[in-house]
């Protein structure tokens, strides 16, 4: 167990002047869970504030990504640290799709994306929260098992959407697949894939058949959808950045859309500090995103609407807003 502090470097509008000083964070990994039928053990990282009890749980699903260790429990520190400092227990699995496992699992059923297994990983984590709580030093008795959210970036956003109630068609069987976990109360989708079908026109479309049958009309859980206004995923679609807002537009209320100005697919660098794969590196943008998403999670899991209103006022108004918010 090592102690660290939230390391965002926000400006006066997005940092400590508005949201207060960072709190110490404790991070522990790996917690290893043996799951019957899974080709390798499920390993997770747990990041929590150094003090406090009744901590809501946020499951964070990594993307596919180009870097090895960022697509694992070792990625997304800019968000995990900030959320933990804000009072959440952040649990990050290494999915079977991780680049760290690619060679070992290249011929395994479901490779390379393991879309179904990714969602099942999160349910396994929830099944064994007691075990995780007992394994991590200084964590026993500190989690609130009834206040749970899920977040995911890119492919992880697809994973999170399935857990929140979206459905897809299994390309192998043609059957509609429902992986919703009713223990999850709310979610955050970060640069998540949009609709499938005719919208998928890029060269990657045939490689992700599980995207084609995505149905957001059944995603009823409260969800914050984050989309960068420069995130043009032409390898999937010719729709442009608006594709990543589909989960907001095509799902029923209550939903919130945060359009992050100037952001490309890494949303300023959420997958790792100084990550080479980030094409739009901007620590202030990451800080703004982290604070707004933390405020949303507090509102949904801790009944703290003032946190959301305060964050929106700070980050979406003034002469240089970080983005805009829409709600339905």
N, C-alpha and C positions, 0 to 999 in steps of 0.2 A: 504494500500500500504506500503510495507516495502522495504527499500533499502538494497542491499547486493552486494558483489563483487564476481566475478568469483573466484572459489576456487580450480582450478586445481593446482597440485603440480608437474609440469613437471620438468625434469632435464634440464641441460644446452642445450641439443639438442632439447627438446620439449617444453620448457617453455619460460619465459620472455626474456631470452637472445636472442632468435630467433624471437619471435613474439610480443615482447613488453609487457608492464605491463597490467594487467587486467583492464577493465573499470567498473564503477559502473553499476549495473543492478537493475531495478525496476520490481517487480513481483506482480501481482494482481489476486486474485481468491476468489470465483468463479464468473465468468460472466455467468449468467443463461439465457438460450434461450429456450423458449417454442416452441416445434416443434409439429405440428398437427400429431396425430397418433403415436408419440413416447411414450412408456409407462411411461417414466420419463423425466423431463426436461434435456436438454443438457447443461452440465456445462463445462466451459473451464477456463484454466489459461493462462494469457498473461504475458510474460516476455520480457522486452525491455531494451535497453541501456537508461541510465538516460537522455541523451541528444541526439539531432540529429533528422533530418526529412528525409522524403523519404525512410523510413525503408522498405526493402523487408520483405515479410511474409514467415515464414516457419511453416507449419503444421506438428506437431509431434504426431504420432500415437503410443500409448503404446502397449506392448506385453500382452500376457495372464498372464504369470508369476505365481509364487507360493506365493508371498507376496500380502497382501490385498491392501495397499495404493499405492504401486509402479505401479500397473496396473490401474492407474487413472491419473487425472491431477496433482497429488502430486508426481509422479515419474519422473525419468530421469533428475533430477536437474544437474548432472554433464555435460550433453550435453546442456540442455536448457540454463543454466547460461553462458556457454562458447559461445554459438551461439549468445545469446543476447548481451554479451559483445563485440562480433565481429561486431555488427551493424545490427542484425536481430530482427524482432518481432516474437517471438516464441509462437505459439498458440497450447495448449495441451488440447484435449477434454478428458472427461471420457466417454469411449464407454460403450455400454450396456453390453459388455462382462467383464467389470471390476469386480474384486473380491469383490469390495465394494458394488456391486449391486446383487451379485449372489443369495442370499436368496430371495430377492424381485422378481427377474425375472426368477427364476428357471423353471417356467412353461410357460414362454412367448414364442411366436413363434420366432424361430431363435436361442433359447438358446442351448448351453451355449456360442457359439462363435460369433453369430450375424455378420457373415462375410459381409453380404450385408449392414446392418445398419452402420457398422463401416465406410465404404467408404462414405455412404450417410451423415454421421455426418460431414465429411470434406467439402462436398459441401454445407451443411447448414451453416457452419461457413463462407464460402466465400460469400454466399448469403447475409450475415448479418454483413459483416466487418464494414460497417458504424455504425451500432448499437454498435458493440463491441468497436469501436474507441471512441464513445461518452460516453460509460459507464466507461471505464477505466480512472481514473484521470491522467492528464498530457499526454494523448495520442492523443487527437483530432488533426487532421490535420497532423499527423506524419507518417502515413502508405502510402506506395506505393502499390496501389491495382492492379497494372499491373505486379508486379514482385513477383511471388508466386512459392514456391517449397513445396514439401511434403517429409517427412522422416518417417520411421517407423522401429521398431525393432521386429524381430520374427513374430508373427501374425500381428503386425503392419506393417512389411515389406510386407506381403501379401496385406494388405489394401492399402499401398502406391503403390504397383505394379498395382493394379486395377485402381487406379486413374491416373496412368501414361500411361495406355492403354492396359495392359495385360487383357486377358479375361479368364473367367472360365465357366464351365457348371453348371447351377443351378441343384443341385442333386434332388430337388423336382419336377422340371418341365422338365428337360432334355434340356432346352433352353440355348443357349449361352448368357452370360451376359456381357454387356458392361457398365462399370461404370466410364469410362474415364471422367475427367473434363478438358476441354480445357483451362481453366484459369491457370492451373498448368504448369509451364514451364520446371521444372526439378525436379529430385528426388534423394534421398539417401536411399538405402535399406540396413539395418543393420541385418545381420544374418537372412535374409529372407528365407522362404521355397523355395525349388527348384521345379523341375518338378514332376508331379504326375504319374498316370497310374501305369505301372509295377515297377516304381522306389520306390513306397510306399510299403515297405515290413514289416515295424515294427508293433508293437501291437497297435499303435495309428492310423494306417492308416484308419481303418473303422470309426473312430470317426471324421474324417475330410474329408468327401466326396467332399467338395468344393475345396480341393486341387487337386483332381484327374484330373479334366479337365482344369487345368491351361495352358494357351497358352501365352508364352512370345513373340511370333512372331509379335504381334500387339503392343508391348510396344515400341513405336518409340521415346518417349521423352528422352532427355539426362538424363542419370542416372548413379550415382556412386553406385556400388555394393560392400559392405564390407563383407568379409567372414573371419572368424577365422580359422587358419590352424589346430586347435585342436578342432573344433566344430563338434563333431561326434554325430549327432542326430539319434542314433540307434533306438529310439522309433518310428521314421518315416521311416527310410530307412537304407539299409546296404551299401549304396554308400560311406559313410564317409563324411568328411568335404567338399569335392568337390561339394556336393549337393547344398550347399548354394551359389555356384558360378554360378549355372544354369541361373539365370536371366541375367547374363552377356553373357554367351556363347550362349544362345538360343534367345536372343533379338537382333534386328538389331541395327547397329550403329546410333548415337554415344553413346558408353557405355564405362565406366571405371571400372576396378576391382581393389580393394585394398585388398590384402591378408594380414591380420594382424597376425604377427608372435606370437606364443604362446597363442593365444586367443581362449577361449572356447565360449559358447553361450552368455554370458554376456559381452564379448569383454573387459574384464578387470574390469567391474563394472559400466556400463553406466546407469543401471536402478535406482541407488541410491547410495548415499555415505554410505560406510560400510554396504552394503546390505548382509544379511546372505545367500541369495540365490546365491551370486557370488562365483563360484568355482575357478576363476582365478584372484582374486583381484589384481590389479596392477594400481595404480594411474598414473604412467608414461604412460602406454599403453592407458588409457582413455584420457589423455592429448594429446597424439599424434593423436589419432583418432579424438578428438574434433577439433584440429587445422587443420588437413587435410580435414575433412568434411567442416569446415567453409571456408577454401580456395576454395574448389570445389564450394560451394554455391556462394561465391563472384564472382568466374569466370563466373558462369552461370547467375547470377542475376544482377551483377554489372559491367560486362564486364571488369574484372580485371584479365587477364591471368597471370600477374606477381605473384599474390598471390598463384596460383596453382603451378607454377614452383618453387617458393621459398619454399613452403611447401614440395613438393616432394624432392627437393634437401636436405632439412634439415632432413627429416624423413625416407627416403628410401636409403640413402647412408651412408658411413662411416663404422666404425668397428662394430656398433651395431644398424643396421637399424630396424625401427619399423615394416616394412613390405615391400611389393613390389607392384608396380603399373603396370597394363597393360591397354592399350587403343585400341579401334577400332572405 
